[in-house]
């Protein structure tokens, strides 16, 4: 008997890396080709609806105005191993994705076999609200 993940051709995603405090750094050996995934709204740590951009605004799938153009909010799922050899996952979206793009512009490649280091460097001082935007730095070391 197959489960849904087998039918869809995927596997269960390993636990995601956590960034509780500024200065937290993770190093990941990328073990699978990174892939594009839909960004979902998380409510109480549980993934809910997919999110889209519509007229510069983030909207839930259920709130989409289908008469207007809309684009899924992009994210990249990276699966790899931490320094202890444990399977981990990392979703590159928002500020993490911005930092990864910068690392790629500097010559890194998001590819199987490469090392990715990501550090939560601090909160955005211009961020408003109860949950300030977290800022990240990413470095990618190509194999070979």
C-alpha positions as CSV (number, residue, x, y, z in Angstrom):
1,X,0.0,0.0,0.0
2,X,1.5,3.3,-1.1
3,X,1.1,6.5,0.8
4,X,0.4,9.9,-0.8
5,X,4.1,10.9,-0.8
6,X,5.0,7.8,-2.7
7,X,2.3,8.4,-5.3
8,X,3.4,12.1,-5.7
9,X,7.0,10.9,-6.2
10,X,8.2,12.7,-3.0
11,X,9.5,11.6,0.3
12,X,8.7,12.9,3.7
13,X,10.6,16.2,4.2
14,X,13.3,15.9,7.0
15,X,13.0,18.2,10.0
16,X,13.5,21.9,9.1
17,X,16.4,23.9,10.5
18,X,15.5,26.3,13.3
19,X,16.8,29.9,13.8
20,X,15.7,30.9,17.3
21,X,18.5,33.4,18.2
22,X,20.7,35.8,16.2
23,X,24.0,34.2,15.6
24,X,22.5,30.7,14.9
25,X,24.5,29.1,12.1
26,X,23.8,25.9,10.2
27,X,26.1,24.1,7.7
28,X,24.4,21.7,5.3
29,X,25.8,19.3,2.7
30,X,23.2,19.4,0.0
31,X,22.2,15.8,-0.8
32,X,19.4,16.3,-3.3
33,X,18.8,18.7,-6.2
34,X,17.0,21.7,-4.6
35,X,13.5,22.1,-5.9
36,X,10.8,24.8,-6.1
37,X,8.0,24.5,-3.6
38,X,4.9,26.5,-2.9
39,X,5.0,28.9,0.1
40,X,2.3,28.1,2.7
41,X,0.9,30.1,5.5
42,X,1.9,28.5,8.8
43,X,-0.5,28.7,11.7
44,X,0.7,27.4,15.0
45,X,3.6,25.6,13.2
46,X,1.2,23.7,10.9
47,X,1.3,24.4,7.1
48,X,-2.1,25.8,5.9
49,X,-3.0,27.5,2.6
50,X,-0.7,28.3,-0.3
51,X,0.3,32.0,-0.6
52,X,0.4,34.0,-3.7
53,X,1.4,37.6,-4.8
54,X,-1.5,39.5,-6.3
55,X,-0.9,43.2,-7.0
56,X,2.1,43.4,-4.7
57,X,0.1,41.9,-1.9
58,X,0.4,38.4,-0.3
59,X,-2.9,36.6,-0.4
60,X,-4.1,33.1,0.7
61,X,-5.3,30.7,-2.0
62,X,-8.9,31.0,-0.8
63,X,-8.8,34.9,-1.1
64,X,-7.4,35.0,-4.7
65,X,-9.3,37.2,-7.2
66,X,-9.1,34.9,-10.2
67,X,-9.9,37.9,-12.5
68,X,-6.5,39.4,-11.6
69,X,-3.0,38.0,-12.4
70,X,-1.4,36.2,-9.6
71,X,1.9,34.4,-9.0
72,X,2.9,31.8,-6.4
73,X,5.3,33.1,-3.8
74,X,8.6,31.3,-4.6
75,X,10.5,29.1,-2.3
76,X,13.3,26.6,-2.7
77,X,13.5,23.4,-0.7
78,X,17.0,22.3,0.1
79,X,17.5,18.8,1.6
80,X,20.8,17.7,3.0
81,X,22.8,16.6,6.0
82,X,24.1,18.6,9.0
83,X,27.6,18.2,10.4
84,X,26.4,15.2,12.5
85,X,25.0,13.4,9.4
86,X,21.4,13.9,10.3
87,X,18.9,14.6,7.4
88,X,17.7,18.2,7.5
89,X,15.7,20.5,5.3
90,X,15.8,24.3,4.7
91,X,13.2,26.4,3.0
92,X,14.7,29.3,1.2
93,X,12.0,32.0,1.1
94,X,11.8,35.7,1.9
95,X,15.0,36.9,3.5
96,X,16.6,33.5,3.3
97,X,16.0,33.4,-0.4
98,X,17.4,37.0,-0.8
99,X,20.6,35.9,1.0
100,X,20.9,32.7,-1.1
101,X,20.5,34.7,-4.3
102,X,23.4,36.9,-3.2
103,X,25.6,33.8,-2.5
104,X,24.7,32.5,-6.0
105,X,25.7,35.9,-7.6
106,X,29.0,35.5,-5.8
107,X,29.7,32.2,-7.6
108,X,28.0,29.6,-5.4
109,X,25.7,27.0,-6.9
110,X,22.7,25.5,-5.2
111,X,23.5,22.0,-6.3
112,X,23.8,18.5,-4.9
113,X,27.2,17.9,-3.3
114,X,27.8,21.6,-2.4
115,X,28.0,23.0,1.1
116,X,25.6,25.7,2.2
117,X,26.2,27.8,5.4
118,X,23.3,30.0,6.6
119,X,23.4,32.3,9.6
120,X,20.7,34.3,11.3
121,X,22.6,37.6,11.6
122,X,19.9,39.7,13.4
123,X,16.6,41.5,13.0
124,X,15.9,44.2,10.5
125,X,16.0,47.5,12.4
126,X,13.5,49.0,9.9
127,X,11.0,46.2,10.6
128,X,7.7,47.1,12.2
129,X,5.4,44.9,14.3
130,X,5.7,42.3,17.0
131,X,7.8,39.9,14.8
132,X,10.7,41.8,13.1
133,X,12.0,40.4,9.9
134,X,15.0,38.1,10.4
135,X,18.1,38.8,8.3
136,X,20.4,36.0,7.1
137,X,23.8,35.5,5.5
138,X,24.4,32.6,3.2
139,X,27.7,31.2,1.8
140,X,27.9,28.3,-0.7
141,X,31.0,26.3,-1.2
142,X,31.1,24.4,-4.5
143,X,32.5,20.9,-4.5
144,X,35.7,20.2,-6.3
